[in-house]
Amino acid sequence: MPAPDSPRRLGVALIASLVVAGIAWVAVPAAAAGSCATSSPSGNAYSVTVCITAPGAGSTITGSTAVTTTISVTGTNPGVREVLFTLNGSGLLWDFTSPYTWTLDSTRWIDGTYSLHAYAIMRDSFTTSQAAQDVTFGNGITSPPVNSGVFTPPTGSTPPPGQQFVVAAVGDGGSGQTAETNVVHLISSWNPDLFLYLGDVYENGRGMEFDNWYGKAGVPGAHGQFYSISDPAIGSAPANKNYIAETNWLTGPGEQHPALHDRLLPRAGVQRRPRGHPEERGGDLADPGAESCDPRAQRP
């Protein structure tokens, strides 16, 4: 017999999605018990089953582990727009490309049991029910780590005598899609001496999105491979402000370093908004005047 739904799993989550016209709030159906959830839009033209297949329900995780979710549709399939993941109700990662697999670094959180949820938004804007299961982090971490990192902007590498100093700049690339990998390979072929990342990291610039879509320092095939010669370009895109905090200088479980923001953002003409501000998207410092460059708009 399936375990009865807990009040935590029956809560309705709200996800804020930034659009050009402003902030759109999407009500998410309550999570179903177990690792799978099936739901249908009004009219029942189709049904969608979302399953978390890894890690296993009740798993104890140390270090990093793969998170895998499958989406199956019966009936007239409109297609999947994106799959969203949350941890204890907080935004964790948006995945835009099948297979929906990414790496969860459990050392970003203190030890304990957490509720991992996954749900899909279909191309006709239907939001599915949430698959949910509990996992336990066991890394011997009992309190958030103290951030002792100091940001020093790199000046880039020195080209050989007589060679030009090559600067590469790219934006709106951190999404985990094939096009991002292709751009990274192209930039790599230039052998740049300095790399400027202009933002964004989709969807919300969370720590797991930086790890998986931007890429960790030195990892080939993602923007992180240019870490040693990278400078963030402080501008209007939300991920620019998160770059310093999320790429290497974390204060704790996915949180940003307020001192760095307070020191750098005023130079870019951006004010730090208090936590809970209605224009703050899941940890981003959203600029209401910034144009949305959503990768969803670039897909058929």
Secondary structure by P-SEA (a helix, b strand, c coil): ccccccccccbbbbbbbbccccbbbbbbcccccccccccccccccbbbbbbbcccccccccccbbbbbbbbbbccccccccbbbbbcccccccccccccbbbbbccccccbbbbbbbbbbbccccbbbbbbbbbbbbcccccccccccbbbbbbccccccccccbbbbbbcccccccaaaaaaaaaaaaacccbbbbccccccccccccccccccccccccccccccccccccccccccccccccccccccccccccaaaaaaccccccbbbbccccccccccccccccccccccccccc
